[in-house]
């Protein structure tokens, strides 16, 4: 977080901005890298959100795999039946 404007930016972005000029981009107040305030609570919420989404994606992919396996099995059964009918 930027101390004078209370705006939140990711650290990489603001550090890149500070390389060109040591000013808060929102209110032009002097700002150094050492003055940046880490938002620990926000970082924790973001990490929890990312983990939740990753778990949801894995669950969705597993469900899709199960559906695809069911379809493959049904197709195999059809082939067996078709082959039997042709005899």
Legacy VTK file of the C-alpha trace (Angstrom):
# vtk DataFile Version 3.0
C-alpha trace
ASCII
DATASET POLYDATA
POINTS 87 float
0.000 0.000 0.000
1.149 3.511 -0.722
1.308 5.432 2.564
0.236 8.888 1.404
-2.524 7.970 -1.058
-3.616 4.671 0.580
-3.766 3.023 -2.847
-2.904 -0.654 -3.255
-0.643 -1.881 -6.039
1.307 -5.059 -6.467
4.886 -4.657 -5.314
6.483 -5.281 -8.726
4.429 -2.541 -10.371
5.150 0.139 -7.801
8.837 -0.774 -7.602
9.071 -0.382 -11.384
7.386 3.022 -11.142
9.731 4.094 -8.348
12.744 3.265 -10.528
11.835 6.127 -12.853
10.771 8.611 -10.178
10.410 8.430 -6.402
6.822 9.701 -6.329
3.446 8.241 -5.463
1.764 8.026 -8.887
-1.627 8.947 -7.407
-0.800 12.164 -5.564
2.818 12.875 -6.583
4.019 12.815 -2.949
7.613 11.724 -2.382
7.863 7.972 -1.934
10.646 5.450 -1.460
10.649 1.687 -1.669
11.235 1.485 2.090
8.014 3.400 2.772
5.796 0.845 1.055
3.381 -0.927 3.386
2.796 -4.638 2.866
-0.863 -5.707 3.022
-0.484 -9.047 4.776
-4.242 -9.633 5.145
-4.875 -8.934 1.467
-1.993 -11.190 0.418
-3.456 -13.978 2.566
-6.914 -13.529 1.011
-5.431 -13.624 -2.492
-3.465 -16.792 -1.752
-6.565 -18.451 -0.277
-8.590 -17.444 -3.340
-5.942 -18.814 -5.712
-5.792 -22.095 -3.792
-9.595 -22.397 -3.821
-9.722 -21.797 -7.586
-6.944 -24.308 -8.177
-8.825 -26.936 -6.143
-12.057 -26.166 -8.035
-10.253 -26.557 -11.342
-8.801 -29.898 -10.275
-12.239 -31.095 -9.174
-13.789 -29.943 -12.461
-11.043 -31.636 -14.483
-11.515 -34.861 -12.520
-15.259 -34.769 -13.160
-14.681 -34.175 -16.881
-12.240 -37.077 -16.966
-14.817 -39.330 -15.320
-17.469 -38.280 -17.852
-15.055 -38.901 -20.735
-14.205 -42.321 -19.339
-17.917 -43.150 -19.122
-18.365 -42.109 -22.748
-15.403 -44.249 -23.821
-16.823 -47.224 -21.989
-20.236 -46.718 -23.617
-18.633 -46.435 -27.053
-16.674 -49.628 -26.375
-19.902 -51.396 -25.429
-21.506 -50.185 -28.650
-18.596 -51.542 -30.663
-18.886 -54.902 -28.933
-22.613 -54.969 -29.617
-22.102 -53.893 -33.222
-19.458 -56.560 -33.745
-21.767 -59.148 -32.238
-24.625 -58.098 -34.536
-22.406 -58.383 -37.601
-21.561 -62.046 -36.880
LINES 1 88
87 0 1 2 3 4 5 6 7 8 9 10 11 12 13 14 15 16 17 18 19 20 21 22 23 24 25 26 27 28 29 30 31 32 33 34 35 36 37 38 39 40 41 42 43 44 45 46 47 48 49 50 51 52 53 54 55 56 57 58 59 60 61 62 63 64 65 66 67 68 69 70 71 72 73 74 75 76 77 78 79 80 81 82 83 84 85 86
